[in-house]
């Protein structure tokens, strides 16, 4: 019973120690992994995405810039301007050839003298200094850079948003005489953003120098909105717009957002790359939960195995602690424990019980005459005889030396009959090679009362045994 209680306490304790240790280890590993991934996203992945977009846009702009440079230095175009811009068909054919040959979205020429805007397929129109939509041309007159990248609507092509490369055409004296160039369909930029959005599941958008969003793919950052009024971004918008690149973390709609931004000088825009931290950490979280499930399953299986091993160990220890090595019977400790379980006041027996105490007559002299090995063999044989006569009913024990005890169900009459049979069987046996190696047994019998204390019962049956021995032994006495 005590061993069972110990197991009931130990198994949960072992399980709790394993579970707590496993949980702490996995939580520490998870938080380290989260911190490492967050650092990797902020310092490497998001900036790399922004750099890739920057490189693609730069690549898409290189070819148009080269084409615009070729146009600005083309002698035909310069001669046509100096000749008075008379042959409209010639300049239209020239622009058409440029547009087809280089697969440009648009090709154009603007004369400084006449302020006429020539297009590869639309009729010319004249720019007006007081028209804000034409301010880009008049601004270029005083510019020092050879070209400017400008994003504007294309009035000649259904007001399509276009990335223009405006290249200055200079005469021999270095004076600007015209502005020429080609344009990119703005959808090219949108496609780049959409591709990266789908590939990396990140929110990518562009903001201009004022902080207005000009290209976006996510409802959280709609085109036309300003980051100065955006949740989470409003407090850091001025810092973002005042630097070339940077990394930040902020909250939007209760979610933690990681941000990397980079300025694209040619466009005057900055690419903003956002990553929802929870979405990025979801694989780690699922892995953490999976590890927990597997770990607790392993712990549960281990506890079952430990419990089984504990039971086997307890059984073996019990056999060693409560079993007599010489006879294979229960020893005194085991007998006393069984008595407490079956007869004590804590558990009243369901029927009558009897206690039988057995002592071999003259066993000391038997040992002296035939030797201890023969005496030990005789004790083993007596134990087998008692077990055989009892037919496995009750508890059979070797108490000390040549003393045996039997706790047997039944009243005193049944116990006396059992004891008489046992006296006859022992007396008829030989316990060595010599026919003289014989033993007899004296037996005391007493009936047990429900809840009777072991000490009182043992005293009473011991008196009955002494009475049998005093009467010459080889007999049964009832107390």
Buried (B, 14 or more C-beta within 10 A) or exposed (E): EEBEEEBEEEBEEBBEEBBEEBEEEBEEBBEEBBEEBBEEBBEEBBBEBBBBBBEBBBEBBEBBBBBBBBBBEBEEBBEBBEEEBEEEEEBBEBBBEBBEEBEBBBBBBBBBEBBBBBBBEBEBBEBEEEEEEBBBBBEBEEEEEEBBBBBBEBBBBEEBBBBBBBBBBBEEEEEBBBBBBBBBBBEBBBEBBBBBBEEBEBBBBBBBEEBBBBBBBBEBBEEEBBBBEBEBBBEBBEEBBEEEBBBBBBEBEEEBBBBBBBBBEBBEBBBBBBBBBEEBBEEBEEBBEEBBEEBBEEBEEEBEEBBEEBEEEBEEEEEEEBBBEEBBBBBBEBBBBBBBEBBBEEEEBEEBBBBBBBBBBBBEEBBEBBEEEBBEBBBBBBBEBBBEBBEEEBBBBBBEEBBBBBBBBBBBEBBBEBBBEBBEBBEEBEBBEEEEBBBBBBBBBBBBBBEBBBEEBBEBBBBBBBBBBEEEBBBBBBB
